[in-house]
């Protein structure tokens, strides 16, 4: 079987699946249940100053797909609402009982060097494997000058990261906010400050919906609400994109990444690893389905790696990065055309309707004597947009097949029609 063990910035764990800093990692009871279920590591829920934060009720809301499954999850919960003393004692005890599992502690403090210095010494004394700096919380904490209020200012990111490296011997992981125009900027700042790694993405500012009877967003607190942090499967595309931006940025190339955002199965994890992540963190899927999902994740990833001949995580880590590029470098002379497998077609007409109404009128419909319809592709009209393939409810009924154009590779920067070609 494939070896799933990892060494992430000196932090070793038996597999790359870690629980992210969140409600599931708020106390020893939960963390030990996670270890017993097979998780390779956890990031302990964010510690702050005493007195502890005060959370509200209720705290969560969700967005559902047409099957009733949670596609997006929103929370307005803050950092731990338990005392620093209790958290530190439990972290110490858990690490002693589970020395082979990764235990990273998330921290969020005001931008004062002495405050960070003090908390770092206390965490280091627990035997924890490292710290994760929470520069991403999008609600509650930014109003107090922490969380995203730090993560959105690269100068602050670099400053606090440098403090943490100066006052601690532990690996320092900087957790980045997605609520920013260019995620590369804080990543570069973290690297400049000496960060051992970055983790991303933290949650996205969101309101999942409005209760039209109460005229308030969910979750409601005494009839009022606020924006919260969005996570779950719906954020995975954003997380993958931001991960790729850091992995292929020359200024942050080689900076270790812990991937977060919508990971719910082995394939999600493999995609993050292929884009350069050395570990992956999970939250929403564990909250919805429980800790035992990690067994399916481990088995699925191991089986896939075996089928591909990958012996360990490093064998495929980052392999998708060279194939992720800027639009201007894509081959404009490459062409694909849709093909419909009549043997698999159920005659629903969804492809025809979508193409006829909203695309390039590249699908024909022929009425048969038995009342059924046959659909075909007009090659000259098909631009290879994939819309028909996406709307088709039958797997592999519509495929996108390469067609030779007889033309060599040419990108937009080389195209004579580009008025800025010479400048490029």
C-alpha positions as CSV (number, residue, x, y, z in Angstrom):
1,X,0.0,0.0,0.0
2,X,1.0,3.6,-0.6
3,X,2.8,5.4,2.2
4,X,0.5,8.2,3.4
5,X,2.8,9.6,6.1
6,X,4.1,13.1,5.8
7,X,6.7,15.4,7.2
8,X,5.3,18.9,6.9
9,X,7.9,21.5,7.9
10,X,9.3,19.0,10.4
11,X,5.8,18.1,11.8
12,X,5.3,14.4,11.2
13,X,2.0,12.6,11.0
14,X,0.8,9.2,9.7
15,X,-1.3,10.7,7.0
16,X,-1.9,14.2,5.5
17,X,-5.5,14.5,6.8
18,X,-5.7,17.1,9.6
19,X,-8.7,18.7,11.2
20,X,-8.7,22.4,10.8
21,X,-8.9,24.9,13.6
22,X,-12.6,25.0,14.3
23,X,-15.3,23.7,16.6
24,X,-14.2,20.1,16.1
25,X,-10.8,20.8,17.7
26,X,-12.0,22.9,20.7
27,X,-11.2,20.5,23.4
28,X,-9.4,17.3,24.4
29,X,-12.5,15.1,24.1
30,X,-13.0,16.0,20.4
31,X,-9.4,15.9,19.5
32,X,-8.8,12.4,21.0
33,X,-11.9,11.1,19.3
34,X,-10.5,12.4,16.1
35,X,-7.1,10.6,16.7
36,X,-8.9,7.4,17.6
37,X,-10.8,7.7,14.3
38,X,-7.5,7.9,12.4
39,X,-6.9,11.6,11.7
40,X,-3.2,12.3,11.2
41,X,-3.3,15.6,13.0
42,X,-5.3,18.5,14.3
43,X,-5.0,22.3,14.5
44,X,-6.4,23.2,17.9
45,X,-9.1,25.8,17.9
46,X,-7.7,29.3,18.0
47,X,-6.5,30.5,21.4
48,X,-6.6,34.1,22.4
49,X,-6.2,36.3,25.4
50,X,-8.0,35.9,28.7
51,X,-10.7,36.6,29.5
52,X,-11.9,34.2,26.8
53,X,-14.2,35.2,23.9
54,X,-17.9,35.1,24.4
55,X,-19.8,33.3,21.6
56,X,-23.5,33.8,20.6
57,X,-26.4,31.6,20.0
58,X,-27.3,30.5,17.3
59,X,-24.0,30.2,15.2
60,X,-24.4,28.2,12.0
61,X,-26.3,28.3,8.8
62,X,-26.1,26.4,5.5
63,X,-26.7,26.4,1.8
64,X,-28.2,23.2,0.4
65,X,-28.0,21.7,-3.1
66,X,-31.0,20.2,-4.9
67,X,-30.5,16.9,-3.1
68,X,-30.7,18.5,0.3
69,X,-27.0,18.1,1.0
70,X,-25.0,20.9,2.5
71,X,-23.0,22.6,-0.3
72,X,-21.9,25.6,1.8
73,X,-21.6,26.2,5.5
74,X,-21.6,29.5,7.3
75,X,-20.6,30.2,10.9
76,X,-20.4,33.3,13.1
77,X,-18.5,31.5,15.9
78,X,-15.4,33.2,17.3
79,X,-12.3,31.7,18.7
80,X,-12.3,29.4,21.8
81,X,-14.6,30.5,24.6
82,X,-12.7,28.4,27.1
83,X,-9.9,29.8,29.3
84,X,-6.3,29.8,28.2
85,X,-5.3,27.7,31.2
86,X,-7.7,24.9,30.4
87,X,-6.7,24.8,26.8
88,X,-3.0,24.7,27.5
89,X,-3.4,22.0,30.1
90,X,-5.5,19.8,27.6
91,X,-3.0,20.4,24.8
92,X,-0.2,19.2,27.0
93,X,-2.1,16.1,28.1
94,X,-3.2,15.2,24.6
95,X,0.2,15.6,23.0
96,X,1.7,13.3,25.7
97,X,-0.9,10.6,25.0
98,X,-0.7,10.9,21.2
99,X,3.0,11.6,20.4
100,X,2.8,10.2,16.9
101,X,0.0,12.6,15.8
102,X,0.5,16.2,14.6
103,X,-0.8,18.8,17.0
104,X,-0.6,22.4,15.9
105,X,-2.1,25.3,17.9
106,X,-3.9,28.2,16.3
107,X,-3.3,31.6,17.8
108,X,-4.8,35.0,17.5
109,X,-3.6,38.0,19.5
110,X,-3.5,41.8,19.2
111,X,-0.6,43.3,17.2
112,X,1.6,43.7,20.3
113,X,5.0,41.9,20.3
114,X,5.0,41.2,24.0
115,X,1.6,39.6,23.9
116,X,2.7,37.3,21.1
117,X,6.0,36.5,22.9
118,X,4.1,35.4,26.1
119,X,1.6,33.1,24.4
120,X,4.3,31.5,22.2
121,X,6.3,30.5,25.3
122,X,3.2,29.0,26.9
123,X,2.3,27.0,23.8
124,X,5.9,25.8,23.4
125,X,5.8,24.4,26.9
126,X,2.9,22.2,26.0
127,X,5.0,20.1,23.6
128,X,2.8,21.1,20.6
129,X,4.4,20.6,17.2
130,X,3.8,24.1,15.9
131,X,1.6,27.1,15.7
132,X,-0.8,28.4,13.1
133,X,-1.3,32.2,13.1
134,X,-5.0,33.0,12.4
135,X,-4.9,36.0,10.1
136,X,-8.2,35.1,8.5
137,X,-11.2,35.2,10.8
138,X,-13.7,37.3,8.9
139,X,-16.2,38.1,11.6
140,X,-16.0,39.4,15.2
141,X,-12.3,39.5,15.5
142,X,-11.4,42.0,12.7
143,X,-13.5,44.6,14.7
144,X,-11.0,44.0,17.5
145,X,-7.9,44.5,15.3
146,X,-7.2,40.8,14.8
147,X,-8.0,38.0,12.3
148,X,-8.7,39.3,8.7
149,X,-7.8,42.9,9.9
150,X,-4.2,41.6,10.1
151,X,-4.3,39.2,7.1
152,X,-5.5,41.9,4.7
153,X,-2.4,44.0,5.5
154,X,0.8,42.4,4.2
155,X,3.0,44.6,6.4
156,X,1.1,43.4,9.5
157,X,1.5,39.8,8.3
158,X,5.2,40.1,7.9
159,X,5.6,41.9,11.2
160,X,3.7,39.4,13.4
161,X,5.2,36.4,11.6
162,X,8.7,37.8,12.3
163,X,7.9,38.2,16.0
164,X,6.7,34.6,16.2
165,X,9.9,33.3,14.5
166,X,12.0,35.4,16.9
167,X,10.3,34.3,20.0
168,X,9.6,30.6,19.2
169,X,11.5,27.5,18.1
170,X,8.3,25.9,16.8
171,X,7.4,25.8,13.1
172,X,5.2,28.8,12.2
173,X,2.3,28.4,9.8
174,X,0.5,31.5,8.6
175,X,-3.2,31.0,7.8
176,X,-4.3,33.3,5.0
177,X,-7.6,35.1,4.5
178,X,-9.3,34.8,1.1
179,X,-11.1,38.1,1.7
180,X,-8.4,40.0,-0.2
181,X,-7.8,41.0,-3.8
182,X,-4.5,39.1,-4.3
183,X,-3.7,36.3,-2.0
184,X,-0.1,36.3,-3.2
185,X,0.7,39.5,-1.3
186,X,0.2,38.2,2.2
187,X,1.8,34.9,1.3
188,X,4.9,36.9,0.1
189,X,4.8,38.9,3.4
190,X,4.6,35.7,5.4
191,X,7.6,34.3,3.6
192,X,9.5,37.5,4.2
193,X,8.7,37.3,7.9
194,X,10.2,33.9,8.0
195,X,7.1,31.7,8.0
196,X,7.8,28.0,7.6
197,X,4.5,27.5,5.7
198,X,1.2,29.0,4.9
199,X,-2.3,27.5,5.2
200,X,-5.3,28.5,3.1
201,X,-8.0,29.3,2.7
202,X,-9.7,30.6,5.8
203,X,-13.4,31.2,5.6
204,X,-15.0,33.7,3.1
205,X,-17.3,36.6,4.1
206,X,-20.9,35.4,3.5
207,X,-24.6,35.5,4.1
208,X,-26.1,32.2,3.1
209,X,-29.7,33.5,2.9
210,X,-32.5,35.6,4.3
211,X,-35.5,34.4,6.3
212,X,-38.2,36.3,4.4
213,X,-40.6,35.9,7.3
214,X,-38.3,37.3,10.0
215,X,-36.5,39.5,7.4
216,X,-33.2,38.6,8.9
217,X,-30.2,36.5,7.7
218,X,-29.4,33.2,9.2
219,X,-28.1,32.4,11.8
220,X,-30.3,34.7,13.8
221,X,-29.3,36.1,17.3
222,X,-32.4,37.6,18.9
223,X,-33.7,38.6,15.4
224,X,-30.5,40.0,14.1
225,X,-27.6,38.6,12.1
226,X,-24.3,39.4,10.5
227,X,-22.0,38.1,7.9
228,X,-20.1,35.0,8.8
229,X,-17.3,32.7,7.5
230,X,-18.2,30.5,4.5
231,X,-16.8,27.1,4.0
232,X,-17.7,23.6,2.7
233,X,-17.7,22.2,-0.8
234,X,-18.8,25.4,-2.4
235,X,-15.5,27.2,-1.6
236,X,-13.2,24.4,-3.0
237,X,-12.8,26.0,-6.4
238,X,-11.7,29.3,-4.8
239,X,-9.4,27.5,-2.4
240,X,-7.8,25.5,-5.3
241,X,-7.2,28.7,-7.3
242,X,-5.6,30.6,-4.4
243,X,-3.4,27.6,-3.6
244,X,-2.3,27.4,-7.2
245,X,-1.5,31.2,-7.2
246,X,0.9,30.7,-4.3
247,X,2.4,27.5,-5.6
248,X,3.3,29.0,-9.0
249,X,4.3,32.5,-7.8
250,X,8.1,32.8,-8.3
251,X,8.3,34.8,-5.0
252,X,6.6,32.1,-3.0
253,X,7.6,29.0,-5.0
254,X,8.7,26.2,-2.6
255,X,6.9,27.7,0.4
256,X,5.1,24.7,2.0
257,X,1.3,24.9,1.9
258,X,-1.4,23.3,4.0
259,X,-4.5,23.2,1.8
260,X,-7.9,24.1,3.3
261,X,-11.3,24.6,1.7
262,X,-14.1,22.2,0.8
263,X,-12.2,19.0,1.3
264,X,-14.6,16.2,1.9
265,X,-13.1,13.1,0.2
266,X,-9.8,11.6,-1.0
267,X,-10.1,13.1,-4.4
268,X,-10.4,16.7,-3.0
269,X,-7.3,16.1,-1.0
270,X,-5.4,14.7,-4.0
271,X,-6.3,17.8,-6.0
272,X,-4.9,20.1,-3.3
273,X,-1.7,18.0,-3.1
274,X,-1.3,18.0,-6.9
275,X,-1.4,21.8,-6.6
276,X,1.5,21.8,-4.1
277,X,-0.1,21.2,-0.7
278,X,1.9,19.1,1.7
279,X,-1.0,18.5,4.1
280,X,-4.7,19.1,4.0
281,X,-7.1,20.4,6.6
282,X,-10.8,19.4,6.9
283,X,-13.6,21.0,8.9
284,X,-17.1,21.1,7.4
285,X,-17.2,17.5,6.1
286,X,-16.2,16.3,9.6
287,X,-18.9,18.5,11.2
288,X,-21.6,17.1,8.8
289,X,-20.6,13.5,8.7
290,X,-18.5,12.8,11.7
291,X,-14.9,11.9,12.3
292,X,-15.1,8.4,10.7
293,X,-15.0,9.9,7.2
294,X,-11.2,9.9,7.5
295,X,-11.0,6.1,7.0
296,X,-12.7,6.4,3.6
297,X,-10.4,9.3,2.8
298,X,-7.3,7.4,3.7
299,X,-8.4,4.2,1.9
300,X,-9.5,6.1,-1.2
301,X,-6.2,8.1,-1.5
302,X,-4.1,5.0,-0.9
303,X,-6.0,3.0,-3.5
304,X,-5.7,5.8,-6.1
305,X,-2.0,6.2,-5.4
306,X,-1.5,2.5,-5.8
307,X,-3.3,2.6,-9.2
308,X,-1.0,5.4,-10.4
309,X,2.2,3.9,-9.0
310,X,2.7,6.7,-6.5
311,X,4.5,5.3,-3.5
312,X,4.2,8.4,-1.3
313,X,2.6,11.8,-1.1
314,X,5.7,13.5,-2.5
315,X,5.5,11.5,-5.7
316,X,2.6,13.5,-7.0
317,X,2.7,16.7,-4.9
318,X,2.8,19.7,-7.1
319,X,2.5,17.8,-10.4
320,X,-0.4,20.0,-11.6
321,X,1.4,23.3,-10.9
322,X,3.4,23.5,-14.2
323,X,0.1,22.9,-16.1
324,X,-1.6,25.8,-14.3
325,X,-0.8,29.0,-16.2
326,X,-2.1,32.5,-17.2
327,X,-4.8,32.7,-19.8
328,X,-2.5,34.6,-22.1
329,X,-0.3,31.6,-22.4
330,X,-3.0,29.1,-23.5
331,X,-2.9,27.6,-27.0
332,X,-5.3,29.5,-29.2
333,X,-4.9,27.0,-32.0
334,X,-6.1,24.0,-29.9
335,X,-9.6,22.8,-30.7
336,X,-12.1,20.4,-29.3
337,X,-15.6,19.5,-30.7
338,X,-18.4,17.8,-28.9
339,X,-19.4,14.2,-29.8
340,X,-22.7,12.6,-28.8
341,X,-22.8,8.9,-28.2
342,X,-26.2,8.0,-29.6
343,X,-26.1,4.6,-27.7
344,X,-26.0,6.4,-24.4
345,X,-28.3,9.4,-25.3
346,X,-31.6,9.3,-23.5
347,X,-33.1,12.0,-25.7
348,X,-33.8,14.5,-22.9
349,X,-32.7,17.4,-25.1
350,X,-31.0,19.4,-22.3
351,X,-27.9,19.8,-24.4
352,X,-29.9,21.1,-27.4
353,X,-31.8,23.6,-25.3
354,X,-28.7,24.9,-23.6
355,X,-26.7,25.3,-26.8
356,X,-29.7,26.7,-28.8
357,X,-30.7,29.3,-26.2
358,X,-27.4,30.4,-24.6
359,X,-24.5,29.2,-26.7
360,X,-23.6,28.7,-30.4
361,X,-26.5,26.7,-32.0
362,X,-24.2,23.8,-32.7
363,X,-26.7,20.9,-32.0
364,X,-29.3,19.6,-34.3
365,X,-32.5,17.8,-33.4
366,X,-34.2,15.3,-35.7
367,X,-37.7,13.9,-34.9
368,X,-38.0,10.2,-35.4
369,X,-41.1,8.3,-36.4
370,X,-41.4,6.7,-33.0
371,X,-41.7,10.1,-31.3
372,X,-38.1,10.2,-30.0
373,X,-35.5,12.7,-31.0
374,X,-31.9,12.3,-32.2
375,X,-29.3,14.9,-31.5
376,X,-26.2,15.7,-33.5
377,X,-23.3,18.2,-33.5
378,X,-22.6,20.8,-36.2
379,X,-18.9,20.7,-36.1
380,X,-18.4,24.1,-37.8
381,X,-20.5,25.8,-35.2
382,X,-19.1,24.0,-32.1
383,X,-16.5,26.2,-30.2
384,X,-15.8,23.4,-27.7
385,X,-17.2,25.4,-24.8
386,X,-18.2,22.2,-22.8
387,X,-21.7,23.5,-22.0
388,X,-23.5,20.4,-23.6
389,X,-21.2,18.0,-21.7
390,X,-21.9,19.8,-18.5
391,X,-25.7,19.8,-18.9
392,X,-25.9,16.2,-20.0
393,X,-27.2,14.0,-17.2
394,X,-25.6,10.8,-18.6
395,X,-21.9,10.1,-17.9
396,X,-19.7,10.1,-21.0
397,X,-22.6,10.5,-23.3
398,X,-21.1,13.7,-24.6
399,X,-17.3,13.9,-24.9
400,X,-15.0,16.7,-26.1
401,X,-12.8,15.3,-28.8
402,X,-9.6,17.0,-30.1
403,X,-9.6,18.1,-33.7
404,X,-6.5,19.1,-35.6
405,X,-6.4,22.7,-36.8
406,X,-3.1,22.2,-38.7
407,X,-1.8,25.3,-36.9
408,X,1.2,25.4,-34.5
409,X,1.0,26.6,-30.9
410,X,0.1,30.3,-30.6
411,X,-0.9,32.2,-27.5
412,X,-2.5,35.6,-27.2
413,X,0.8,37.4,-26.7
414,X,1.9,36.1,-30.1
415,X,-1.3,36.7,-32.0
416,X,-1.1,39.5,-34.5
417,X,-4.6,40.6,-33.6
418,X,-3.4,41.6,-30.1
419,X,-2.7,45.3,-30.1
420,X,-0.3,44.9,-27.2
421,X,1.7,42.1,-28.7
422,X,4.8,44.2,-29.3
423,X,4.7,45.5,-25.7
424,X,4.6,41.9,-24.4
